[in-house]
Amino acid sequence: MEIKYFKIRADFKYAKKGRFYRTFLVREDINLGELGELIVDIFGGTLEHFFLYRLKDKSLLPSSWVDEWNYMGNRDNEAFKDKTIKDLPEHFVFEYDTGDGWDFDCKIYKTIVTKEYEDDEGFPVGFVLDAKGMGIWEDNIRSLYAYFEGEIDKDFDGEDEDRGIYKPWNFDIKKYSEFDDPINIEELNDRAMYFYPTGEEERY
């Protein structure tokens, strides 16, 4: 059986291009709830927060947010429930923990990748192809900005409460420079390659 995949690249919006990104494949029929969960997962997030898709003229939101967001301004915002990757434009911004700054510039490539599977095999939702940057530091983006801006020595292995500098609780690191260590793609794909829907699409 042939399964078709789209190629996507997601770059952290506030880092030098090429420092913090993921390039990956996703099934052509993936819905936007599954896609968002997969993106957060391959960036090491824990899905403690919701996410949205920001397009040029509107945003695609969790269903529970639409009325409030449209009341506040743009009435063209829509729920992403029941939408798939085919409803996204070539370029969009993916936002996790909205307002905190976990924003990723994303591009969907036009080339379709086809993979062959035996009929009795599972069909992986996604594959990570390339990656740099350790990942999302849940609830602690201030420290990542400080590291990017050179406010934290790369060999510093502690925390500084006065400056609001803390290690990520969702990663086990010693020195802050470990953020830039090479990524083990095989280990990352243990998280992503056989990622299956959680069955919780209704919560969006």
C-alpha positions, 0 to 999 in steps of 0.5 A, a space after each residue: 500500500 502506498 502512503 503519501 507524506 508532506 514534507 514540513 520544516 518548522 523554524 523557531 521564529 526568534 532564533 538565527 535560522 538553522 539553529 533551532 528547527 525540525 524537518 519532518 514528514 507527515 501523512 497527507 491525511 493528518 488532521 490539524 489536532 494530530 499535526 499540532 500534537 506531533 509538532 509539539 512532541 518532536 520539539 520535546 514539549 509536553 502538551 501542557 498548553 494548547 496550540 494554534 495555526 496563524 495564517 496570513 488573514 486568520 487563525 485556526 484555533 481550538 474550538 473553545 477559543 473561536 467565539 472569544 477571539 472573534 469577539 476581540 477582533 478578527 471574525 474570520 478565525 475558525 476552529 481547526 477541528 475537522 481540518 487537515 494539513 490540506 487546509 493549510 497554506 504553504 507558509 504558516 506560523 505554529 504557536 504553542 502556549 500562545 503568548 509565551 513566544 513558542 512560535 515556529 515559521 513553517 513551510 509545507 513543501 510541494 514535493 510529495 513523498 510516497 512510502 510503500 507498506 505491507 497491508 498488515 503494517 501500521 502506517 506511521 504518522 510522521 518521520 523526523 528527517 533533520 533537527 537542531 536545538 534541544 527543544 521547547 523548555 516548558 514554562 521557561 522560555 525566558 532562559 532560552 532567550 537569555 542563552 541565545 542572547 549570550 546572557 548565560 555562559 554556555 558552560 554555566 551549569 546552575 540556575 540564577 533566581 535573581 535573573 530568572 534563569 532556570 533549567 528546563 524541567 522537561 529535559 535533563 541537562 547539566 550545562 546550557 550549551 547542551 541545547 546545541 548538542 547534535 540531535 539523535 534523529 533515531 531517538 527523536 523518531 522513537 517519539 514521532 515515527 510511530 506517533 498515533 492519534 490520542 483519540 482526544 481530538 474532541 478536546 480541540 
